[in-house]
Amino acid sequence: MATARASRTLPATSAAVWQVAADPRTLPRWWPRVVRVERVAGREFTQVMRTPRGREIRADFRVIDQDQGRRRVWAQQIDGTPFEKYFTSMVTELRVVPKGDDATVTLELRQRMRGISRFGGFLARRASRQTLREALRALERELAG
């Protein structure tokens, strides 16, 4: 399993971070390549992402675990999508820990690769870590207003 993790202490309260980071509707403002979120209903939502070539791709997600204000885990629905050619599972975890007046945010992406893609785990991990770092920088900008 390719696992990537990135953490950052943000100059915002954990409640302020949670309000933005745990709401799927805000993802286009801070998650790389997400241009919009559709069909937010209960624990499910759809991200519309733009590839570097300008093509839009939809990915459906479901929140699978949550500890209100502290931890949220969502998994991409892989079966029956173009993603199933490369992945058997893709899970993202958000953790928010108060640190005085600030909050430490950790993002973790766990990808279980399929077929020949399994041998590229180190590449997936490196690309994922870069995405997570970009997300944390953008989240900090979003919180700063």
WOTA-V900533 format. One record per backbone hydrogen bond with DSSP energy under -1.0 kcal/mol. NH is the residue of the N-H (numbers start at 1). CO is the residue of the C=O. Records with the same first field share a line. If there is no record, write none. Layout:
NH = CO  CO
//
This chain:
2 = 111
4 = 109
6 = 107
8 = 105
10 = 103
12 = 10
17 = 13
18 = 14
19 = 15
20 = 16
21 = 17
22 = 18
23 = 20
26 = 23
27 = 24
29 = 26
30 = 27
31 = 27
34 = 31
35 = 48
36 = 48
38 = 46
41 = 44
44 = 41
45 = 61
46 = 38
47 = 59
48 = 36
49 = 57
50 = 33
51 = 55
54 = 51
57 = 49
59 = 47
61 = 45
62 = 75
63 = 43
64 = 73
65 = 73
67 = 71
70 = 67
71 = 67
72 = 94
73 = 65
74 = 92
75 = 62
76 = 90
77 = 60
81 = 78
84 = 81
85 = 82
86 = 83
87 = 83
88 = 112
89 = 112
91 = 110
92 = 74
93 = 108
94 = 72
95 = 106
96 = 70
97 = 104
99 = 102
102 = 99
103 = 10
104 = 97
105 = 8
106 = 95
107 = 6
108 = 93
109 = 4
110 = 91
111 = 2
112 = 89
114 = 86
117 = 114
118 = 115
119 = 116
120 = 117
121 = 118
124 = 120
125 = 121
126 = 122
127 = 123
128 = 124
129 = 125
130 = 126
131 = 127
132 = 128
133 = 129
134 = 130
135 = 131
136 = 132
137 = 133
138 = 134
139 = 135
140 = 136
141 = 137
142 = 138
143 = 139
144 = 140
//
